[in-house]
Structure formats: structure tokens, C-alpha cells
């Protein structure tokens, strides 16, 4: 009689309970993979932002307070030899939306001359840059809105602003960027917005934020201190922070989503541990006579121990695979779209999440089976047969 035969018989003994236990493993593990994949996306975005060496300069009070356009020249004046910063790009929030749609795009008006330098990860070709400089109505769009509204390069689109004075502007799409960190953005030239604001007697020579492309991490730290010190005790006092800190302000405004996902993952592990432990204890109590018979016909204590442990690990593995494999397959071929959630447009399966989930399932199976297996190993044949007689 092999261990494999015994395991299969035990799994078939109570098929309903085996199926329910597998489902109880599968559903939490599916949630676990999705949650960890979501957190992994944030980690990947943070790593990409860190490599770009960008500083954001905005009003200390709130991002909605404007800074004067002249601040760009003052920041550039801190490094006239360009040994620490490469370029400074002023941006103004437009908050445009496609007519007759409810949601605003992350649409920003940027300085035409320095935008290709500060956002070099967009991989603008010389032809793209030339067209951006030549066409005042040029727009660079991420894959998110392009897929949602079926936009193509060369297409003319119209956006209506969601902030005063509620302009309606038309743009010419010159590039659709496939950069996954810029997938939800819509960029256009700030001079085009300024001209349009002047037509309605509004001040356009102001920015919500200045982005600085630095040449090193040391340069970032020194410029951060100098800029805030330069504007201290003025009406335009600034707060300078790296891009990760800036993005974190938005995610925290919606709640500590990465933290909540991590807590959810921990709760999932706790749930499956309880399920596995309860199932194995029930199985042990029901099979006390069977285990006593095994010992009576010559099964050694280590072999009985291994039977219980193998059953626990097998049940945990089957249940986790039923949750992990379909979820990973679905996320691989049908990524969950989260359009306009900050820099994230979709949740894609993380290989790390799959490996971690299967490892956790294996550990839970081992831990859940230890105590029942230990009790089975120490079981005295005569006492067990007398107790269940």
C-alpha cells in the first residue's frame, strides 16, 4: 500500500468536504495574487520614477495654488552651468474631458521647449520632437485614453476643461506613448493654453508645478533644499519633493491603498491557515481507528506522520492552484483595466505574486499538518481502538 494510494483514498473519502476545502483555499489565494500584483505595480512605478531623477516644485499650501511663471528662471539661475539640472518644465492642470463624457483626463499643459527633455522616457523621436515644436496644438497621449476613445495618431480631438474658465480646445495627436508609467496622461503645449486664456482675459502665465530633470541623486537633494530656501517667507513659498513623494500624496488622498492590499493579503493567509488547520484536525479525529489499524499492521510512526503531512500539503497545493492558476491566466490575457487611477491603467499578473502565493500555500499546508501528524505519530494503537470501539 503506497502513500499515494492512501492519499487519493483519503481525498475521495468525503468529496464534498474536500471540494469545499479546495474552494476555501482557491478564493482567498485568487484575492492574494490580485492584491500582491497590485502592490507590485506600485513598487515598479516607484522604481521607474526613482530612475528619472525628477523633482516637483509646487506651492507649499496646496497644489491648486498657482506659482508665477518667472519661478522657472529663478530655478534655472541656481545652476547656470547646468551641472546639476538638465531642464525645468512648467505645467498647468487643464483637467480636460471628452465632450459628453463624465470623467476628466489627466491632461497637463507643459512648456514646449523643455518637455521632451524632462520626460525623456516617452522616447520621442526627432520627428516627434520637431512636430511637437512646430504644431502649437500638438498633443501626446498615453495608451489608456487612446484605447478608451479609439484615438489614432494624426486625429483631431476636442477636450473641455473642467476648471475655470472652462475652455474647449482642439488638439492634434502626434504620438501615442506606450510607456506604462505615463499610460493615463494627456500632454499638450502650455503656450497654446496661455493664448486661449488670453482670449477670455484670463491669466495664463502661471503654473501648478515645475518639474526639474536632475543629473544625479546628490543634485536632487541639494536643489531641493536651495529652492525651498529661496522661496521661504514669500507669498509663493514652495514645497519641493521627488516624484515618488509627489505621487504618494495622491494615493494617500484616496487611502493607503498599497497598505490596505498588504493587510488584505495578510488576512487571506490567516484565513487559509484556519481552514487548513480545521480540516486536518477534523480528518485526524475521523480517522483515528484507521490510523490505529495502520500501526497495528506494521506502519511505523514516521510513515504515519508522513501520510498526514502529505495529505495536508496536497490539499493546500490543490486548493491554491485552483485559485492561482485561473487568476494568473486571466490577468495575463485579460488585464484588469483601471483607467485613470493615477499612473496605473491595469493590473497585470506579477510572477512574484504567483511564486509567493504557492510558497505560502505550501507553508500553510506544512504548518496545518504538523500537529495532527504529531498526534498520529504518538497515537497508541490499543488506546485508539478502545476509544473508538
C-alpha positions, 0 to 999 in steps of 0.5 A, spaced: 500 500 500 503 506 497 502 513 500 499 515 494 494 510 494 492 512 501 492 519 499 487 519 493 483 514 498 483 519 503 481 525 498 475 521 495 473 519 502 468 525 503 468 529 496 464 534 498 468 536 504 474 536 500 471 540 494 469 545 499 476 545 502 479 546 495 474 552 494 476 555 501 483 555 499 482 557 491 478 564 493 482 567 498 489 565 494 485 568 487 484 575 492 492 574 494 495 574 487 490 580 485 492 584 491 500 582 491 500 584 483 497 590 485 502 592 490 507 590 485 505 595 480 506 600 485 513 598 487 515 598 479 512 605 478 516 607 484 522 604 481 521 607 474 520 614 477 526 613 482 530 612 475 528 619 472 531 623 477 525 628 477 523 633 482 516 637 483 516 644 485 509 646 487 506 651 492 507 649 499 499 650 501 496 646 496 497 644 489 491 648 486 495 654 488 498 657 482 506 659 482 508 665 477 511 663 471 518 667 472 519 661 478 522 657 472 528 662 471 529 663 478 530 655 478 534 655 472 539 661 475 541 656 481 545 652 476 547 656 470 552 651 468 547 646 468 551 641 472 546 639 476 539 640 472 538 638 465 531 642 464 525 645 468 518 644 465 512 648 467 505 645 467 498 647 468 492 642 470 487 643 464 483 637 467 480 636 460 474 631 458 471 628 452 465 632 450 459 628 453 463 624 457 463 624 465 470 623 467 476 628 466 483 626 463 489 627 466 491 632 461 497 637 463 499 643 459 507 643 459 512 648 456 514 646 449 521 647 449 523 643 455 518 637 455 521 632 451 527 633 455 524 632 462 520 626 460 525 623 456 522 616 457 516 617 452 522 616 447 520 621 442 523 621 436 526 627 432 520 627 428 516 627 434 520 632 437 520 637 431 512 636 430 511 637 437 515 644 436 512 646 430 504 644 431 502 649 437 496 644 438 500 638 438 498 633 443 501 626 446 497 621 449 498 615 453 495 608 451 489 608 456 485 614 453 487 612 446 484 605 447 478 608 451 476 613 445 479 609 439 484 615 438 489 614 432 495 618 431 494 624 426 486 625 429 483 631 431 480 631 438 476 636 442 477 636 450 473 641 455 476 643 461 473 642 467 476 648 471 475 655 470 474 658 465 472 652 462 475 652 455 474 647 449 480 646 445 482 642 439 488 638 439 492 634 434 495 627 436 502 626 434 504 620 438 501 615 442 506 613 448 506 606 450 510 607 456 506 604 462 508 609 467 505 615 463 499 610 460 493 615 463 496 622 461 494 627 456 500 632 454 499 638 450 503 645 449 502 650 455 503 656 450 497 654 446 493 654 453 496 661 455 493 664 448 486 661 449 486 664 456 488 670 453 482 670 449 477 670 455 482 675 459 484 670 463 491 669 466 495 664 463 502 665 465 502 661 471 503 654 473 501 648 478 508 645 478 515 645 475 518 639 474 526 639 474 530 633 470 536 632 475 543 629 473 544 625 479 541 623 486 546 628 490 543 634 485 536 632 487 537 633 494 541 639 494 536 643 489 531 641 493 533 644 499 536 651 495 529 652 492 525 651 498 530 656 501 529 661 496 522 661 496 521 661 504 517 667 507 514 669 500 507 669 498 509 663 493 513 659 498 514 652 495 514 645 497 519 641 493 519 633 493 521 627 488 516 624 484 515 618 488 513 623 494 509 627 489 505 621 487 504 618 494 500 624 496 495 622 491 494 615 493 494 617 500 488 622 498 484 616 496 487 611 502 493 607 503 491 603 498 498 599 497 497 598 505 490 596 505 492 590 499 498 588 504 493 587 510 488 584 505 493 579 503 495 578 510 488 576 512 487 571 506 493 567 509 490 567 516 484 565 513 487 559 509 491 557 515 484 556 519 481 552 514 487 548 513 488 547 520 480 545 521 480 540 516 486 536 518 484 536 525 477 534 523 480 528 518 485 526 524 479 525 529 475 521 523 480 517 522 483 515 528 481 507 528 484 507 521 490 510 523 490 505 529 489 499 524 495 502 520 500 501 526 497 495 528 499 492 521 506 494 521 506 502 519 511 505 523 510 512 526 514 516 521 510 513 515 504 515 519 506 522 520 508 522 513 501 520 510 498 526 514 503 531 512 502 529 505 495 529 505 495 536 508 500 539 503 496 536 497 490 539 499 493 546 500 497 545 493 490 543 490 486 548 493 491 554 491 492 552 484 485 552 483 485 559 485 492 561 482 492 558 476 485 561 473 487 568 476 494 568 473 491 566 466 486 571 466 490 577 468 495 575 463 490 575 457 485 579 460 488 585 464 484 588 469 483 595 466 483 601 471 483 607 467 485 613 470 487 611 477 493 615 477 499 612 473 496 605 473 491 603 467 491 595 469 493 590 473 497 585 470 499 578 473 506 579 477 510 572 477 512 574 484 505 574 486 504 567 483 511 564 486 509 567 493 502 565 493 504 557 492 510 558 497 505 560 502 500 555 500 505 550 501 507 553 508 500 553 510 499 546 508 506 544 512 504 548 518 496 545 518 499 538 518 504 538 523 500 537 529 495 532 527 501 528 524 504 529 531 498 526 534 498 520 529 505 519 530 504 518 538 497 515 537 497 508 541 494 503 537 490 499 543 488 506 546 485 508 539 481 502 538 478 502 545 476 509 544 473 508 538 470 501 539 
